[in-house]
């Protein structure tokens, strides 16, 4: 007999709108006992079936919906169907943009909550971020083998969010060969090296693909500062856009070394590129105090907000760093600034930039708006799927 999770009276509204999460405070009681990650039925207060979901007793998100169809089994066929549906969108994108790498599964937005899968050539890189995803690991891998028989599978479930689900961190080869130390991929005509085994996330920030391409439009003849550069994708794009100089700044020497290799790999003039290991906040202040100026600044920091309690501090951090960038820009210069914090609303981020401009005593025009690339879709009933936002700002 399937375990039933009974919602408190009136707490079914979000599920009726097909939002895939059930929080702890929405639960009235459980009928039966379930293992962590096991599939359960979610019912309203009167016992009416709403969804089948994965049970996660350690998380504030106690259940994540797998299916809205009562008779649908969460088995290999279920995962195969979800993978095939997701692949159709990626096939179209790969053909349109000549891609060999993309996000194949974007969690809830692709109907697979807690599951991220990035494809780099013939390597599939998994991140299983929820108890339900981990519980279904073997079934998912069987489905991947059916759909992608020629691909190796590598696990990068080594992210701290798993601890909130009561899960250990895992990493390593699941199936097939070990990824090379650096794997070249193609993106909008650029060759870029990806470190699947030890790089950030699954090895690379595929979500910024379109923003990196947009950088070329603003780079011609510009002196460029690329902040939080990681492995230099924005720098390569700026050089392809015929910039005069690009300075890439990161705290990781290993990332900067790969950034230099990426410049060389694309046959670009390395003498136009500088790679600085430094703290961006401190460097921006030194540049300001020394009278340095730039024509284009890319500001792509790591996530500042992990939970709602950190939002105010994150706002101060975003304001400070954008104020400093605005102060460093020549009249008519461009700031491309981003937030990958899902808890940071787009309108609030825009207001922070406006406030930063006031503090910098400069006028700023919003020219263009950015978001994550199309292989990171946002399900209409799950607006939390939109996490990356950015603006191109002209500083007067």
N, C-alpha and C positions, 0 to 999 in steps of 0.2 A: 504493500500500500504506500502510495506516494505521500510524503510529508506535506502538510499544508501550513502555509504562513497566512494568518488572518490579520488583515489590516484593522487599525482603529477606525471607528466610525468617521466617515467623511474624508479619510485619507487616501481614497482610491483615485482622486481627481487627476493626479499627475500620470498615473498609469493609463487612465482612460484617454489621456492626451498622448499616450505611447512614449512617455519618458521612461528610460530603461532602469532607473535606480529606485530602490526602496531603502529609506534611511531608518535607523534604529527607532527613532521617535514615532514612526508611522505604524509600528507593529503593536497589535493587541495581544496576540499569543501565537504559539506554535502548537500544532497538533501532530505529535510524533517527534522523533529525533532524526537529525540529519548530520552526516559528516561534513566537515569543512569542504566547500566546493561542490557538494552533491546537488543534483537538480531537484527542486521542490516546486510545488504549486503555490501561486500567490492568489489569494481570494479576498474579496471585500468583506466587510463586517458581517454581512448576511450569508457568507459562504459561497458567493458567486465567483466562478473561476475568472481570473484576469490574465494570467501569464504563467509560463514556466521560467524559472530563474535559478541561478546558482547561489547557494547559501554561503555566506561569509560571516561567521560568528565573531571574528576578531575585528572587523571593520565597522566604521560608522555607516558605511553603505552595506547593509546586511544582505541585500539580494540584488543581483544584476540579471536583467531579463535576457534569456536566450530566444524565446519564441512567444508570439501572440496567438499562435494556433494551438488549440488544446490537444490535438492528437498528433502533434509533431514530436518525434523522438529526437533527442540530442545525441546523435550517433555519427558514424563516419559519413553517411549520406548527407546528413545535415551540414557538416563542415564542408564537404565537397561542393554542395550547392552554394553555400556562402562564398567560397573561394572562387567559383566560376562566375558568380554575379559580380564580384569585385574585379576579377580579371578583365571583364568586358570593358569597364571604364578605363583601366590601365592600358589595355591594348590600343584603345583610341588615342590616349595621351602619348603613348610611346611612339605611335605612328606619326602623330601630329608634330611632336617635338623631337623626334629622332632620339629617343631615350633608351638606354639599356639598363637603367636603374630607377626605381620608384618605390613609393610606399604601396604595398599590395593590400594590406589590411590596416585600417585606421580605427581599430577598436569598435566602440559603440556605433560609430557612424557607418560601419560596414556590417553591423548586426552581429559582431563578435566582441562583446564587452571584455575589456581587460587584455585583449590580444593585439599586439603590434607585430606586423611582419614587413620588413623591408627587403626588397630584391636588389642585389648588386650583381649584375651579370647572371651567372648561374649559381649564386649563393643566396639562400634565403636565411635572413637573420631574424630570429624570434625574440620577442620580449613578452613573457607571460606575467601580467601584472596583478592578477586577481586570483582569489582562491578557486573560483570556477574555472578559470583558464588553466591553472595548474592541475586541477582535478581531471581535466579533459586532455592533458598533454599527449598521452599515447594515441588517443582517438584523432586529435588534430594532426599529429605527425603521420599517421596512416593516411589521412585525407591528402596531406601535402605530397606524400609519395605517389599517390594515385594521380594527382593533378600535375605534378612536376617531377617526373621520374628521372630527369637528367640533372636535377639541382641538388647540390649539397645543402645541408641544414646546419646552422650554427646558432647556439643559444646565447643570448646576451641578457638573460633575466637577472642581471647583477645590479639592479637599481633599488634604492632604499625604500621606494613605495611598497615593495613586497612585504616589508616588515609590518606595515599597517594591516596586512592581510594575514599575519601570522606565518609568513613563508620565509624560508631561507633564500639567500641569494645564490643563483646558479649561473654557470658559464661554461661553454665548451662545445666541442663537436657533437652533434646529435646524429648526423648521417653524412657519409661521404668524406671528401677530403678536407683537410684543414685549410682555412683561408690563408692566402699569402700575407706577408707582413704588410704590404701595401698593394691594393688592388686598383688598377686604373678603371675609371668609369667615364662615360661621355655625358656632357650636359651642355646643351645649347652651343655645341661646337667646341667646348672646352674639354680637355682631358684633365681629370682630377683624381688624385690618389686617396683611397679610402682605407682606413685602418679598422677593419671589422673586429679584430680581437681585443684591442685596447682603446680604440677611439671613443669619443663622446657618443652617448646614446647607442645606436646600432652601428656607429662608425662614421656617420656624416649627417649633416643637417639638410636632408632632401627638401624640407618644407620651404627653404629660402631660395629655391631654384629660380623662381620668376623675379624675385627681388634682386638676385645677383645679375640677371640679364638686364634688368632696368638700370642698373648702375652704369652700364655702358653709355646710356643716353646722356648722362650728366658728366662724363669723365673727360671729354675731349679738352686737351690743354690744361687740365686741372692739376693742382697739387692736392693729393688725396691722403687723408688719414683714415685708416681702417682699424677701428677699435674692436677689441675682443675678436681678433681676426681668425682664431683657430687655424685651420690649414690653408687659409688664404684664398678661398673662392671669390670673395669680393675683390681682392687685389688682382687676381688674374683677369676678372671681368673688366676692371678699371683699365688695366694695361691694354686689353683688347679694344677698349674704347678710346685708346690713344691718349691716356693721361700723361702729364709731364713727369710726375713722380708719385709713388704710393708708399706710405709708411704703414706697415702692419704691426699692431701691438697686441701682445698676449702674454700671460704669465707662464705659459708652457713653452719651454725651449724645444721640446719634441714636436709640438704642433707647428712652431715657426720653421723648424727644419723641413717639415713636409711642405709648408707653404713655399719655401724657396724651391723645393723640387717641383712643385706644381707650376711655378713660373717657368722653370727651365724646360719642363715637359712640354709646354705649349710653345716653345721656341721664342719666348718673349725676352726683351732686353732686361736682364737682371740688374744692370746698373741703374735702372729707374726704380728699383724696388729696395726698400730697407725693411729690416725685420728686427723689432725691438722687444726684448723681454722686459716687461715693466708693468706696474700697476696703473691701469688706465686713469683712475681718479687722480692719482698723484701726478702722472705725466701731463694730464690736461692742465692742471694748475701750474706746473712748471712752464709749459708752453705759453700759457696766458701771461705769466709774470715775465717771461723772456721776450714777449712781443711776437711770437710765432703766429703765422696765419695760414689758412688753407682755403681752397676753393670748394672742396667736397669732403664731408666727413660722414663715414658710415658708422653708426652706433648700434651694434647688435649684441647687447649684453646677455649673460645667462639669466635664467629665471630668478626674479627678485622675490616672488611671492609663492610660498609653499602652502600657506593656509590663510584664512581670513584675518587672523590675528596679526599677520605680518603686512597687511595691506598699507597701513599708514606709513610704516617705515619704508616700504617699497616706493610709495609715492614720493617720499623725500629723496630717495636714491635716484629715481628717474628724473626728478626735477633738477637735482644738482648736476647730474652728468650731462643733461641736455642744455642746461644754462651755460656750463663751461664750453660745450661744443659750439653753441651759438656765438659766444664771445670770441671764439677763435676764427670764425668764418669771415672772409672778405665780403664786402657789399656785393650782393648778387650771388653769393655762395650758396651751396645746397647742403642740407642736412638730411641724410636718410637714416631715420631712427626707428627702432623696433622694440616691441615687448613680446616675449614668448610666454608671459605669465597668464595662464588661463583665467585667473581670478581678477585680472586687470581689464575692466571693460574698455572698449574702443573709445567711447566718448570721454571717459575719465582720462585715458592716456592722452587724448587730444588736448584736454584742458590742462594737463600737466605741462605739455609742451608750450601752450599759450602762456602759462604762468612763468615758465622758465624764460621765455622771451621777454616778459615784463621785467623780471629780475636782471636779465642781461642788458636791459635798456635798448633792445633792438626790436624792429618790426619783423614779423615772420608771416609768410604766405604759405598756406597748405596747397601744394601743387598736385599731389598724387597720393593715393592711398594703396597700401599693400595688405595682403593676407597670405596665408599658407597656400602652397601650390595645389592644383586641382586633384592630385593624387592623395590629398589629405581632406576629403570632403567633409561637409558638416550636415548631419542629418537634421531635418527641419524640427523634429521633436526633441532634439538633443543639442541645444545651442551651445552647451559647454564644449562641444567639439571645435568651436572657433576659438583658438587660443593665441595664434600669432597675428599681430597687427602692427602696421607701420605706416609712416608718412614720409613723403618727400616734401621738405620745407625749404622755401627760398628765403634767405635772410637778407633783409634790405639794409 
